[in-house]
Amino acid sequence: QPPAFAVTVSEAVRVTDGRYYVPFAITNTGGRIARMVQVTAELNIDGANDETGEQQIDFLSGHETKAGSFVFTHDPQEGDLVVRVASYRLP
């Protein structure tokens, strides 16, 4: 099976030094290895500048899960947060 991805965002946002840390996990639900998996996050809040973030997962085997966090200056619960896989490479 080719790579396919499921991204989940945790409700447990941590606030440290005025920054909002949003944990996420990505799973390769396919059977084939993916490299350079790019995960993006976009936070849209009315009346504020949009914030974006990007993570790059170097290597993700089939059915493997890795985790990370996006960091924002605004509270993501006050806006619309979209986290998705933007691209990947085959080995």
C-alpha positions as CSV (number, residue, x, y, z in Angstrom):
1,Q,0.0,0.0,0.0
2,P,1.3,3.5,-0.8
3,P,1.8,6.0,2.1
4,A,-1.4,7.6,3.5
5,F,-1.6,9.8,6.6
6,A,-3.8,10.5,9.6
7,V,-3.0,13.6,11.6
8,T,-4.6,14.2,15.1
9,V,-4.3,17.3,17.1
10,S,-4.4,17.1,20.9
11,E,-6.9,19.1,23.0
12,A,-4.2,19.5,25.7
13,V,-2.7,22.9,24.6
14,R,0.1,24.0,26.9
15,V,0.8,27.7,27.6
16,T,4.4,28.7,28.4
17,D,5.8,32.2,28.3
18,G,2.8,33.5,26.4
19,R,3.1,30.8,23.7
20,Y,0.6,28.1,22.9
21,Y,2.0,24.7,22.3
22,V,-0.3,22.4,20.3
23,P,0.7,18.7,20.2
24,F,0.0,16.6,17.2
25,A,0.6,13.0,16.1
26,I,0.9,11.7,12.5
27,T,0.5,8.1,11.5
28,N,1.4,6.6,8.2
29,T,-1.7,4.4,7.7
30,G,-0.3,3.0,4.5
31,G,2.3,0.2,4.2
32,R,5.1,1.9,2.4
33,I,7.8,4.2,3.8
34,A,7.5,7.9,3.4
35,R,10.4,10.4,3.6
36,M,10.4,14.2,4.1
37,V,6.7,14.3,5.2
38,Q,5.7,17.9,5.5
39,V,3.0,18.7,8.1
40,T,1.6,22.3,8.0
41,A,-0.6,24.1,10.5
42,E,-2.6,27.3,9.8
43,L,-4.4,29.3,12.5
44,N,-7.0,31.8,11.4
45,I,-8.4,34.2,14.0
46,D,-10.8,37.0,13.1
47,G,-9.1,40.4,13.7
48,A,-5.6,38.9,14.0
49,N,-2.9,38.0,11.5
50,D,-2.9,34.4,10.4
51,E,-0.2,32.2,11.9
52,T,1.4,29.2,10.1
53,G,3.8,26.5,11.2
54,E,5.6,23.7,9.4
55,Q,7.1,20.4,10.6
56,Q,9.2,18.0,8.6
57,I,9.2,14.3,9.5
58,D,12.4,12.8,8.0
59,F,11.2,9.2,7.9
60,L,7.9,7.5,8.6
61,S,7.5,3.8,8.2
62,G,4.2,2.1,7.3
63,H,1.9,2.2,10.4
64,E,4.4,4.2,12.4
65,T,3.3,7.3,14.5
66,K,5.5,10.3,15.4
67,A,4.6,13.3,17.4
68,G,5.5,17.0,17.6
69,S,4.0,20.4,18.5
70,F,3.2,23.6,16.7
71,V,3.8,26.9,18.6
72,F,1.5,29.9,18.2
73,T,1.3,33.4,19.8
74,H,-2.5,33.3,19.8
75,D,-4.8,30.9,21.5
76,P,-5.8,28.3,18.9
77,Q,-9.2,27.7,20.6
78,E,-10.2,31.2,19.6
79,G,-9.8,30.5,15.9
80,D,-9.8,27.9,13.2
81,L,-6.8,25.6,13.2
82,V,-6.1,23.4,10.2
83,V,-3.3,20.8,10.4
84,R,-2.6,18.7,7.3
85,V,0.1,16.8,5.4
86,A,1.3,19.0,2.5
87,S,3.8,16.7,0.8
88,Y,6.0,13.6,1.1
89,R,8.7,11.7,-0.9
90,L,9.1,8.1,-1.6
91,P,12.5,6.6,-0.7
